[in-house]
């Protein structure tokens, strides 16, 4: 299976590289991680959110997409990537990669609550949420993680990532292959042939790694 052509950001780096290794020592199920998260009040986003957006998809997926944070639609529904960016991501997964979003992937964000006005999440908000992202990824044990955009890439790598320069490159997160690519919302805002081709090539690399 190959990738089919589809019609087709803030310094958020925090020093979590060591945490991504240390905190993955104790494996938990996704259900246990979500229960531990509870009705979270660990950062100020809890005072403005409507719903916690934990994640969705196959808990045993080989492929995990990690985004930035919930938007207005996600905040209403309690599910990740259900707005315009979500439709674009579904298009990439299903039309482009030939995979099923629900059966073949798991999708989550670096923060579980919507930042007001869709601003970028702040470092302390990311830091408060990071243990739960770490445990999610440990529970799923994917073969490949795709970081969508600068905030997700910077968080997973623990440094400031210039996404336009580093998209399409392989990295490693706690022993898992990590691909950096543009966020679907970036494709919507800057809908150019060059950007579509860039994501097209990135997802081809992911499929090759998954042997699909």
C-alpha positions in Angstrom: 0.0 0.0 0.0 1.3 3.4 -0.9 0.4 7.0 -0.2 -2.1 8.5 -2.7 -2.0 12.2 -3.6 -4.8 14.1 -1.8 -6.4 17.4 -2.7 -5.1 19.1 -0.5 3.8 29.0 15.3 5.9 30.2 19.3 8.9 28.7 21.2 7.3 26.0 23.2 10.3 23.8 23.9 10.5 22.5 27.5 13.1 20.3 29.0 11.2 17.0 29.1 13.6 14.7 27.2 14.7 12.9 30.4 11.1 12.9 31.7 10.0 11.1 28.5 12.2 8.2 29.5 11.8 8.2 33.3 8.1 8.5 33.4 7.6 5.7 30.9 8.9 3.2 33.4 5.5 2.1 34.7 3.1 1.0 32.0 -0.6 1.6 32.4 -3.6 1.0 30.3 -5.2 4.0 28.5 -8.2 3.5 30.8 -6.0 3.8 33.9 -4.3 6.8 32.5 -7.6 8.5 31.8 -8.8 7.6 35.3 -5.7 9.1 36.8 -6.2 12.3 34.8 -9.7 12.6 36.2 -11.4 16.0 36.2 -8.0 17.6 35.9 -7.2 20.9 37.6 -3.5 20.8 37.3 -3.2 24.0 35.2 -5.2 27.1 34.5 -6.8 25.6 31.3 -9.2 23.7 33.6 -10.9 27.0 34.4 -11.9 27.8 30.8 -12.4 24.4 29.2 -15.7 22.7 28.6 -14.5 19.1 28.2 -11.2 17.3 28.6 -10.1 15.8 25.2 -8.2 12.7 26.1 -7.8 11.0 22.8 -9.5 8.6 20.4 -8.9 5.7 18.1 -7.4 2.2 18.4 -5.6 1.8 21.7 -3.4 -0.9 20.1 -2.6 1.2 16.9 0.8 1.0 15.3 0.5 4.7 14.4 -0.2 7.6 16.7 -0.7 11.2 15.6 0.0 13.9 18.3 -1.3 17.4 17.8 -1.2 20.6 19.7 -4.5 21.0 21.6 -8.3 21.0 21.3 -10.1 23.7 19.4 -13.7 24.9 19.9 -15.3 21.9 18.2 -13.1 19.5 20.2 -13.9 21.3 23.4 -17.6 20.9 22.7 -17.4 17.2 21.8 -14.6 16.0 24.0 -12.9 14.3 21.0 -9.7 15.3 19.2 -9.5 16.6 15.6 -13.2 16.9 14.8 -13.2 20.4 13.3 -11.7 21.6 10.0 -8.2 20.5 10.9 -9.7 17.1 11.9 -11.4 16.7 8.6 -8.1 17.4 6.9 -6.3 14.9 9.1 -8.9 12.3 8.3 -8.4 13.0 4.6 -4.7 12.5 4.9 -5.1 9.2 6.8 -7.9 7.7 4.8 -7.6 9.1 1.3 -3.9 9.7 1.3 -2.6 6.8 3.3 -5.4 4.3 2.7 -5.8 3.6 6.4 -8.8 3.8 8.7 -8.7 6.6 11.2 -10.6 4.7 13.9 -9.0 1.2 13.3 -5.4 2.0 12.3 -4.5 5.1 14.3 -4.8 6.7 17.7 -5.0 10.5 18.0 -4.2 12.8 20.9 -2.7 16.2 21.8 0.1 17.5 24.0 -2.6 19.3 26.1 -6.0 17.9 26.9 -7.9 21.2 27.4 -8.5 24.0 24.9 -6.3 27.1 25.3 -8.5 30.2 25.2 -8.8 31.8 21.8 -7.0 28.8 20.2 -3.7 30.3 21.4 -0.6 28.1 21.6 -0.4 26.2 24.9 2.0 27.7 27.3 5.1 25.8 28.7 3.6 25.3 32.1 0.4 23.9 30.6 2.4 21.5 28.4 4.4 20.4 31.4 1.3 19.8 33.5 -0.1 17.5 30.8 3.1 15.8 29.7 3.0 12.9 32.2 -0.3 11.8 30.7 0.9 12.1 27.2 3.9 10.0 28.1 1.7 7.3 29.7 -0.6 7.3 26.8 2.2 6.6 24.4 3.6 4.0 26.7 0.2 2.2 26.9 -0.3 2.2 23.2 3.3 1.2 22.2 3.0 2.4 18.6 5.6 1.7 16.0 5.5 5.3 14.7 4.5 8.6 16.2 3.7 11.5 13.9 4.1 15.0 15.5 1.7 17.5 13.9 3.3 20.9 13.9 5.8 22.9 15.9 4.3 22.7 19.4 3.9 18.9 19.3 7.3 18.4 17.7 9.0 20.7 20.2 7.3 19.0 23.1 8.2 15.4 22.1 11.8 16.3 21.3 12.3 18.6 24.3 13.7 21.5 22.3 12.6 24.3 20.0 11.9 22.7 16.6 11.9 24.9 13.4 9.2 22.8 11.8 9.6 24.2 8.3 13.2 23.0 8.3 12.8 19.7 10.1 9.5 18.4 8.8 10.0 15.1 7.0 12.8 14.0 9.3 13.0 11.0 11.5 13.7 11.2 15.2 13.2 9.0 18.2 11.0 9.3 21.2 11.6 6.8 24.1 12.6 4.2 21.5 9.7 4.9 19.1 10.2 6.3 15.6 9.1 9.9 15.4 8.2 11.7 12.2 7.7 15.5 12.2 5.3 17.1 9.7 3.0 20.1 9.3 -0.2 20.5 11.4 -3.4 20.0 9.3 -4.4 23.6 10.2 -1.2 24.8 8.6 -2.2 23.1 5.4 -5.6 24.8 5.5 -4.0 28.2 6.1 -1.2 27.7 3.5 -2.8 25.5 1.0 0.0 25.3 -1.6 1.1 22.5 -3.9 4.5 22.6 -2.1 3.0 22.0 1.3 0.7 19.3 0.1 3.6 17.5 -1.5 5.7 17.9 1.7 3.0 16.1 3.8 2.5 13.6 1.0 6.3 12.7 1.1 6.2 12.6 4.9 3.3 10.1 5.0 5.0 7.9 2.4 7.9 7.6 4.8 5.6 6.7 7.6 3.9 4.0 5.5 7.2 2.6 4.5 8.3 2.4 8.1 5.0 0.6 8.9 5.5 -1.7 5.9 2.1 -0.8 4.5 
